[in-house]
Amino acid sequence: MIVYKEITPLTPSDVFIIVNSEKVGFDYPIHYHSAYELTLVLHSSGNRIIGDSVEKYQSSDLVLIGPELYHKWDNDDIAPEKRNNAHVITIQFSKDLFNQPLLLKNSFFPIKNLLQDAQRGLHFTDDTFTDIAQRIQHLVTIKGFDAVLEFLKILNILATSTHKKFLASEGFISIKDYEKGDRVNKMYNYILANFNNRNLRITDLAHEFNMSPSAFGHFFKKCTNKSFTQFVVDLRLGHASKLLLNSTLSISEIAFVSGFNNIANFNRLFKKNRLVTPKQYRQELRQSNEFNWQKQLTPNQFIPS
């Protein structure tokens, strides 16, 4: 399946761009781009795809995604004749907007963490949604330095919010910096480099870090809130999901290159965690990406990746 790259209208002179889309809705395929994107859905409903996360959404949806992360919203839960009532506001800003010296300042540390977490996509709810929705609608009406200050305020509120959850799995995007100390970072990177080794065992890591398997298991769960086994399974499923989306490999081939010992185990774990089989997952994504370019209304430019 083709995943398209969006050519965004961002220019080097922009702090950010904001697009207030009314009466258009979503009319584009699964795609990615090099910018961060904050999407506020005020009126629409359908399916939201962020990496390997596929969920239903309704009006009052707020998501921040990082660069290169596959994504798509559709309006499939709304009758075609009513889709002109959709209202979506999108903010995009460059991944180079905040340089490292700035992000290392104490005041910007929460935003640094926010941008890293956005690599997996973040969904915001409750009081955070209410506050940010009002601010974004206000941001549409102002310009200049006042708009920049409000934009930074929005990022800071998102960064300090407790009403958020990750969308894409770690295996789908392969974050390389775990930011919880050198020992945990080395442990995490070791697993990232070896998760598709079908012979990977907890004893391997315990030996690598001079710990007993039992002590390593307790340490690992304390750091990640997951057992070693579940963490590895999640990485493998995320990797497999990405291959189901953007490769022509067979399902059995994907199972083996993702680290599963046999196709039956892969199918069982995939359905347990994704609620559909790998075959159904691939079919649903392909169907959702069928797109009639002649009916596209938005000016977005997309090219095959």
Residue, then its C-alpha position, 0 to 999 in steps of 0.5 A: m500500500i502506498v503511503y503518501k508524503e505531504i508537502t506542507p505550506l510551511t516556510p523557513s520564515d514561519v513560526f507556525i501555520i494554522v488552517n481553519s477548515e470549515k465545510v470541507g472535512f477530511d479528504y486525503p489518504i494515509h500520509y506523513h510529513s516532516a512537521y509537527e501537527l496539532t489537529l483540533v476536530l470541532h465537528s466531525s466523526g469517523n476513524r482516526i489512524i495514527g501509526d498503528s493506532v486505529e480508533k473511532y473519534q468524534s467531535s472534540d478530538l485533539v491530537l498532536i503528532g510528530p514528524e514522519l508519523y503516518h496519520k489520517w482522519d476520515n468522515d466515514d461516520i457522517a452521511p456524505e450530504k452532511r460532511n460539509n458541516a465539518h470543522v477542523i483547525t490544524i496547526q503545523f510547525s517545523k521540527d527545527l523550530f526549537n533548537q537544542p540549546l533552547l530546549l535545554k533551558n529549564s523553562f522549555f524542558p516540558i516542551k522538550n518532553l512533549l515533542q519527544d512524546a509526540q513521536r508516538g502521537l498524543h491524544f488530549t481530553d477533559d480539561t486540557f481539550t476544553d482549554i486548548a480548543q478555546r485557545i486554538q479558536h482564539l489563535v485563528t483570530i490573532k496575528g504577529f507576536d501575540a499569536v506566537l505567545e499564544f502558540l507557546k502557551i498552548l504547547n506549554i499547557l499540552a506539555t504539562s497536561t495529565h489528560k493525555k495518552f499515547l496512540a502509536s506503539e513504541g514498536f511502530i516508531s522505534i523511539k531511540d532516546y528513552e530519557k530515563g537515565d543511562r542504564v535504562n537507555k542502554m537497556y532500552n536500546y539493546i531491546l530495540a536492536n534485538f527485539n526481532n531476534r526470535n531467541l531473545r530472552i530475559t536471561d540475555l539482558a540480565h547477563e548483559f547488565n550483570m543482574s539475576p533474571s529476577a532482579f532484572g525483571h523487577f527493575f525493568k517493570k519499575c522503569t517501564n510499567k510493563s513486564f519484559t515479555q509484554f514490552v517485547v511483544d508490544l515492540r514486535l506487534g508495532h513493527a509488524s503493524k508498520l510492515l502490514l501497512n507499508s510493505t508487500l511481505s506476506i503475513s507469515e514473512i512479517a511474523f518471522v521478521s518481527g521476531f515471532n516464532n510461528i504464525a499461530n502465535f503471531n495471529r493470537l497475540f495480534k488479535k489479543n492486542r489489536l482485536v483483529t487478525p493481521k489479515q483483517y488489519r491489513q484489509e481495513l487499512r487498505q480499504s480506508n486508504e482508497f482515495n479518489w483524487q479527482k474529488q479532493l477539495t483541500p489544496n494539500q499536495f501529496i506524493p508517493s513515498 
